[in-house]
Amino acid sequence: EEGFATGGRDGCIRLWDLTFKPITVIDLRETDQGYKGLSVRSVCWRGDHILVGTQDSEIFEIVVQERNKPFLIMQGHCEGELWALAVHPTKPLAVTGSDDRSVRIWSLVDHALIARCNMEEPIRCAAVNADGIHLALGMKDGSFTVLRVRDMTEVVHIKDRKEAIHELKYSPDGTYLAVGCNDSSVDIYGVAQRYKKVGECLGSLSFITHLDWSSDSRYLQTNDGNGKRLFYRMPGGKEVTSTEEIKGVHWASWTCVSGLEVNGIWPKYSDINDINSVDGNYIGQVL
């Protein structure tokens, strides 16, 4: 009944009276929650409350009297798909990364965004090391980046491959990082040596889909796009074929979808793409 509200790519909300004379302008970029490049995609005005939806998946509520303090109702990843997910080993935090090139740390207690950082490339996978200090991110262009969790500053950025990195995991003892690539290789990096490459696993014939370390950090198991499961001795990457040797290995995590231990998850005549991810909880004895 009072007029019209519009919003645009300039990050501004403009209120107009019934004859389209301007009443007021609210520049969201200039507010506490604002940022460069904020773009308004939808707006709703009722009484002295204005709801604003942005290109980056946020919803703000503005009370006209306190227009410089918009209340953030919701925020999330925006462009494309969400690919990367990792949980902090000791704190109730989750890390996500997506096609929008942003990595975000969320509180699992109140679902609030704690930190975000924009990368150069779309993110495909994430892992936090055992002491919760380093966060590794695998990228679509074949590179990976390691950030410090506390302030999101870069430790290293390494590009040894040309195809996407879809899986990476730190060893339980924190010594190594295994990085699985779509070109069917797994590279092993020494964390203390500023992520110097110390090994290479080259037994697969298809893209790497899953990785798991043994509890003693001496073995690695992989799954690939053909559903093949392979084992490697760490850190060099020599393939292990002895079933006796493999039988004695205790795995620190279980995310592989193929192998004798998880045959029961596959219904008869099922396709290799029917089950894409699993997570084993040894304490609860569940998968």
N, C-alpha and C positions, 0 to 999 in steps of 0.2 A: 504493500500500500504506500510505501514511501518513495519508490523509484526503482533503480536498477543497480546491480553490482556486476562489474566486469573484472577479469583478471587476465594477465598475459605473460609473454615470455620475458618481459622486463622485471618480473618479480613483484609487480605492483597490483594492489587491489584498488579499484576506483569506484566510488559511489556517486551516482547521478540522480537528480530529481526526475520527476515525471516528464519534464520538458527537456531532459538530457543536459541540464546545466550541472557542471561538476560540483559535488558537495565536499568530498575529501579524497585524499590519496594516502594509502598505507603502503609503504615500501618494505616488503618482508625481508629483503636482503639486508636492510639496515638494522634489523632487530637482533636480539641476543641469539636467537636460534637460526638466524639467516645465514646465507653463504653466497659466494659468487656463483652465478649461473642458476640460481633458484628460478624455476619457471612454473607459473600457475597454470593448472590444467582444468580446474573446476572451482566454482565459488557459489555459496548459498548464503543469502542475507535474510535474517529474520529478527526484527526488533533491533536490539543493540548487539546481537551476536552474529558473527560471520564465520562460516566454515570454509576452509580452503584446502583443496587437493593439489599436490604438486606432481611434476614429472618424475621426481625421485621417490614416489610412493609414500609421501608424508601427508598427514592430515593435521592441519592447524585449526585451533579455535581462537578467534579474536573477539575480545570484548571492546566495543568502540571506545569506551572511556580510557582503557589501558591498551591502546593500539600498538604501543611499542613493546608489549610483553605478550606475544601470542603463546597459547598453550599448545604444546605438541601432544596430540592424541595418539598418533601412530607413526612409525617409520619402518622402512624395510629396504630390501634391494629393489632395484627398479627394472633395468633393461635386461631382456633375455632370461636365461635360466639360472637357478641356484645349483651349483655343483659341489662346492667344498663345504665340509662340516667336520669340526674336530672339537673335542671337549678338553678342558684344562685338567691336568692330572690331580690337582689338589683343591682347586677353588671351583665354586659353582658358576663356571663361565663356559660359554660356547663360542666358537669362531666360525664364521661363515664367509664364503667367497663366491662371486658370481660373474656372469657375463658383463655386468656393469663395471667391472674392473675394481670394485671396492672390496676390501676385507673389513669385516666388522666383528667386534667383540661384544657379546651380549651377556647380561646377568640372567642366570636361569632362575633367580629368586623372584625378581620383579619384572623380568622380560624387557628391561630397559637397555638401550644402546649405550655402552660404556666408552667405546673408542671406534673410530673408523679411519681408514687410510686408503688412498687411491693408488692403484698400481698402473703400470704402462700397458698391461695385457689382461685379457679375460683370465680369471682364475679357475683352475680345474680341481685342485685338491689342497688339503691343509693338514698339518700335524704339529702338535706341541710336544717338545721334548720332556723327559721324565721329571725334571726339576721345574718345569713351567716357565723357563726363562726365554727360550727361543721358539719362534713360530715359523715353520717352513711352509711355503706356498708353491705349488706346481702350476705352471702357466701353459696356456694353449700354444705358445710359440716354441715350446721345448726348453724353456729356461725355468729356473726356480730361484726364489728369493727367500732369504731368512731375515726375519725382523725380531727385534727385542719386544717381548710382550708388554713390558711396563710402559714404554713410550712410543712404540711402533716405528722406531728408527731402524735403518737397514744395517744388517751385519755383513751379508754378502749377496751378490746377484751373479748367478753362474748359468751360462748357456753352453752345454755340451751336446745338445740334441736339437733336431729340427722339427720333430713331431711332438704332439701334446704330451704333457706329464699328467697322467691320470691317477697316480697312486704314489704316495711317499710315506715312510714311517721311520721314526727314530728307534734305535735298538734300546732294549730295556735298561742297559747300563749307561745309556747316554753317549756312548763312544762314537757311534756311526749313524748316518742317515742313508736309508735305501731309497732310491728314486727310480720309479718304474715308468718307462716311456712307451708311447704308441708304436715305436719302431722295434718293439719286442726285446729291448734291452733293459737291464736294471743296473744302475751305477751306484757304487758305495762310496760315501764321502766320510772322511775323518773330521769329527766336530772340533776337536781340540786343535787340529792343524788348519784352522780357518777354512774348513770344508774342502780340503785337498782331496782329489779323487784317489782312492786306495784300492778299488776293485771294480770288476765288471762281470755281470752274469749274462751269458749269451746263448742259453739253451733253448729259448722259446722261438716259435715260428710265427707268433701272432702278438697283437698288442697286449700289454700287461694290464690285468684288471684288478688283481688283489695281491697283497703282500702280508706275510706274518713272520715275526721274529721268534726264535726260541727263547725260553726264559733266561738262558745263560749267554745270549747274544752271539752264539757260535754258528747258528744255522738260520737260513731264510727259506721260506716256502713261497711259491708264486702260483697264481692261476693266470691263464691267458685267454684270449678271445676264442681259441679252439676248445676250451674246457680242459686244457692240459695242466697238470700239476707237476711242478718241478722243485727240486731241493738243491740248495747251494751251501758250501762251506764258507763261512765269513772270516775275514773281510775280503779275501781274494776273489771269491766268486766261482770256485771250482765246483762243478756239478757233482752231486752225490747220487749214486744209483743203487747202493747197497740197502736193501729193505731192512736188514738187521740193524744197521746204523740208524736208519730213520725211525725205527720202532721205539728206540730209547729216548727220542727227543721230546721234551716238554715244551709246548708252545705258550708264549706269553700272551698272545691274543689269537682269536680265530675269526678271520673275516673271509677266508676262502670258501667258495661255493662248490668246489669239486674236490673229491678225495673220499677214501673209504669211510672216514669218520662221519661224513655228512651225506652219505648216499641216501639216507632215509628222507631227506627233504625233497627229493626229486620224484614226482609221480611218473608212472609208466608213460612212455612215448612223449615225455616233455622235451622242450627245445632248450638249447644252451642259454637262450636269453630269457627264459621264463623266471629265473631267480637271479637277481642282479647283486644283492648284498645280504650278508648275514653278519651277526655279531655274537660271539660266544661269551657267556659269563660262567667261568669255572666255579666260582663260589656258589652261585645259585644253581649250577648244573643245568642251565638252560641255553638254548640257542634261538 
